[in-house]
Amino acid sequence: MSDKNNQINPKKCIVFFDFDNTIATCDVFDNMLLLFSRDDRWVELEKRWKSGRIGSKTCMEGQLRGMDLEKKSLDAYLPKIKLDPYFKELYKFLQSKKVKTVVLSDNFDYILNQILKINRIKKLKVLANKLSFSRGKAITDYPFKNKDCQVCAHCKTKNLLDSSPKDATIIYVGDGASDICPAKRAHLVFAKDSLLKYFKDNKLEHTVFHNLKEVFNQLKRKLA
């Protein structure tokens, strides 16, 4: 898609990123389970979620209840999270082209926004589940939950469609199960891990990526 006929108009383009294992080099919430869980009950919840017996909201709520999680300890952990080395450069490039850029995550907004702040990444819109702290306790909310779907805590598809003008060219970059539904609505999909497996198994058009340097190089060629 490097020829002129396949160029993308930046003014009509919107790029959506997953966060865990896409912008971040790890799954931040999974690492929290290892660090803050009082016991290993979270493992059974994870198995039930992966097998489809429970949705991600039920899984995360149960796992959070099993954590000793305070704002102070969480704030001490988050600076240790590493971002893909090319994300800053990629985001700067998208800003220079005035491409609308949005993060869609089934993680929590406080966690993502803190990590972005630590890495001095500004003006990046984040749509995620809500996390706050009161009297030492973590409080969650799921404003983007689809009541008719029990799979994801955050309906990324609805937010993708709500954020995209009708004539927009939608680009999606992700890796996980919660990315499958929204990615199917995109015109260009960068996929790895379980998202890649799904797209391969279902013979859906996609571009494989291993890191954001590859996405950056592709978009430099495609955005006129």
C-alpha positions in Angstrom: 0.0 0.0 0.0 2.9 2.4 -0.7 1.7 3.7 -4.0 -0.3 7.0 -4.3 -3.6 5.2 -4.8 -3.3 3.8 -1.3 -2.3 6.9 0.5 -4.4 8.0 3.4 -5.5 11.6 3.9 -4.4 12.6 7.4 -7.3 15.1 7.7 -9.8 12.2 7.4 -7.8 9.7 9.5 -8.2 8.6 13.1 -5.8 6.2 14.8 -6.9 4.0 17.8 -4.3 2.3 20.1 -4.8 -0.4 22.6 -2.5 0.3 25.7 -1.3 -2.9 27.4 1.2 -4.8 25.3 0.8 -2.2 22.6 1.8 1.2 23.9 3.2 -0.4 27.1 5.6 -3.2 26.7 3.7 -5.3 29.3 0.2 -5.9 30.6 0.2 -3.4 33.4 -2.8 -4.9 35.2 -1.4 -8.5 35.0 1.9 -7.2 36.6 -0.2 -5.6 39.4 -1.7 -9.0 40.1 1.7 -10.5 40.7 2.8 -7.5 42.8 -0.3 -6.7 44.9 -2.4 -9.9 45.2 -2.8 -11.3 48.7 -3.0 -14.9 47.4 -3.3 -16.8 44.1 -7.1 -16.7 43.8 -6.7 -14.3 40.8 -5.3 -17.3 38.8 -8.7 -19.1 38.8 -10.5 -15.9 37.8 -8.0 -15.5 34.9 -8.7 -19.0 33.8 -12.4 -18.5 33.8 -12.1 -15.3 31.8 -9.8 -16.8 29.2 -12.2 -19.7 28.8 -15.1 -17.3 28.3 -17.0 -18.3 31.4 -16.9 -14.8 32.8 -16.3 -11.3 31.3 -13.4 -9.0 31.9 -15.5 -6.8 34.3 -16.3 -9.7 36.6 -12.7 -10.9 36.3 -11.1 -7.6 37.1 -13.5 -6.8 40.0 -12.7 -10.1 41.6 -9.0 -9.7 41.1 -9.0 -6.1 42.5 -10.8 -7.4 45.7 -7.9 -9.8 46.1 -5.3 -7.0 46.0 -3.8 -4.9 48.8 -3.9 -1.8 46.5 -3.4 1.7 47.8 -2.8 4.8 45.8 0.6 5.3 47.3 1.8 1.8 46.4 0.3 2.0 42.9 2.0 5.4 42.3 5.3 3.9 43.3 4.8 1.0 40.8 3.7 2.9 37.7 7.0 4.7 37.0 8.5 1.3 36.4 6.3 0.6 33.4 8.2 0.9 30.1 6.6 2.1 26.9 7.4 1.0 23.4 10.5 3.0 22.5 8.9 4.3 19.3 5.5 5.4 20.7 6.6 8.9 21.5 8.0 9.4 18.0 5.0 7.8 16.4 2.6 10.0 18.4 4.6 13.1 17.6 4.4 12.2 13.9 0.6 11.8 14.1 0.4 15.2 15.9 2.4 16.8 13.2 0.0 15.5 10.6 -2.9 16.6 12.8 -4.2 13.0 12.9 -6.8 12.4 15.7 -5.4 9.8 18.1 -7.2 7.9 20.8 -6.3 5.2 23.3 -9.0 2.5 23.9 -8.3 0.3 26.9 -10.0 -2.3 29.1 -7.6 -1.2 31.8 -8.3 1.8 34.1 -7.9 5.5 33.2 -6.0 6.5 36.4 -3.3 3.9 35.6 -2.9 4.9 31.9 -3.0 8.7 32.5 -0.4 8.4 35.3 1.9 6.4 33.0 1.5 8.9 30.2 2.1 11.8 32.5 5.3 10.2 33.9 6.5 9.8 30.3 5.6 13.4 29.4 3.0 12.5 26.8 0.4 15.2 26.7 -3.0 15.8 24.9 -3.6 12.1 24.2 -7.2 11.1 24.7 -7.7 8.0 26.8 -11.0 6.1 27.0 -10.9 3.4 29.7 -12.6 2.1 32.8 -12.6 4.5 35.8 -10.4 4.1 38.9 -10.2 6.4 41.9 -9.3 6.2 45.5 -11.3 7.2 48.6 -10.3 6.6 52.3 -7.6 4.2 51.1 -9.9 2.1 49.0 -9.9 1.7 45.2 -13.2 2.7 43.6 -14.1 1.5 40.1 -16.7 2.5 37.5 -17.4 1.2 34.0 -19.1 4.0 32.1 -18.5 2.4 28.7 -19.9 -1.1 29.5 -22.3 -2.5 27.0 -25.2 -3.9 29.0 -26.0 -6.3 26.2 -22.5 -7.8 26.0 -20.7 -9.5 28.9 -17.3 -10.0 27.2 -15.6 -6.7 27.8 -15.8 -4.1 30.7 -15.2 -1.3 28.1 -17.1 -1.5 24.8 -14.3 -0.3 22.6 -16.4 -0.7 19.5 -19.0 1.9 20.6 -16.3 4.4 21.5 -14.5 3.8 18.2 -17.7 4.5 16.2 -18.7 7.5 18.4 -15.2 9.0 17.9 -15.1 8.5 14.1 -16.7 10.8 11.5 -18.7 8.9 8.9 -16.0 9.5 6.2 -13.0 8.8 8.4 -10.3 6.3 7.6 -10.0 4.2 10.8 -6.6 2.7 11.8 -6.4 0.3 14.7 -3.3 -0.9 16.5 -3.8 -3.7 19.1 -3.0 -7.1 20.4 -5.7 -8.6 22.6 -9.2 -10.1 22.8 -10.8 -6.8 23.7 -9.4 -5.4 20.4 -11.2 -7.9 18.1 -14.6 -6.3 17.8 -13.3 -2.7 17.3 -10.6 -3.8 14.9 -13.2 -5.4 12.6 -14.6 -1.9 12.1 -11.2 -0.4 11.0 -10.0 0.1 7.5 -6.4 -0.7 8.4 -5.5 -3.0 11.3 -2.0 -3.5 12.8 -2.2 -6.8 14.8 -0.1 -9.0 17.0 -0.6 -11.8 19.6 -4.3 -13.0 20.0 -5.7 -10.2 17.8 -3.3 -11.4 15.0 -4.4 -15.0 15.5 -8.1 -14.1 15.2 -7.5 -12.1 12.1 -5.4 -14.8 10.5 -7.8 -17.6 11.5 -10.8 -15.7 10.0 -8.8 -14.5 6.9 -9.4 -10.8 7.7 -7.1 -8.3 6.2 -4.4 -7.0 8.6 -0.8 -6.0 8.9 1.5 -7.8 11.3 3.5 -5.8 13.8 5.9 -6.7 16.6 6.7 -3.2 17.8 5.6 0.4 17.1 8.7 1.1 15.0 7.0 -1.0 12.3 3.7 0.8 12.6 5.6 4.2 12.5 7.4 3.2 9.3 4.2 2.0 7.6 2.2 5.2 8.6 5.0 7.5 7.4 4.5 5.9 3.9 0.7 5.9 4.0 -0.1 9.3 5.4 0.3 11.8 2.5 
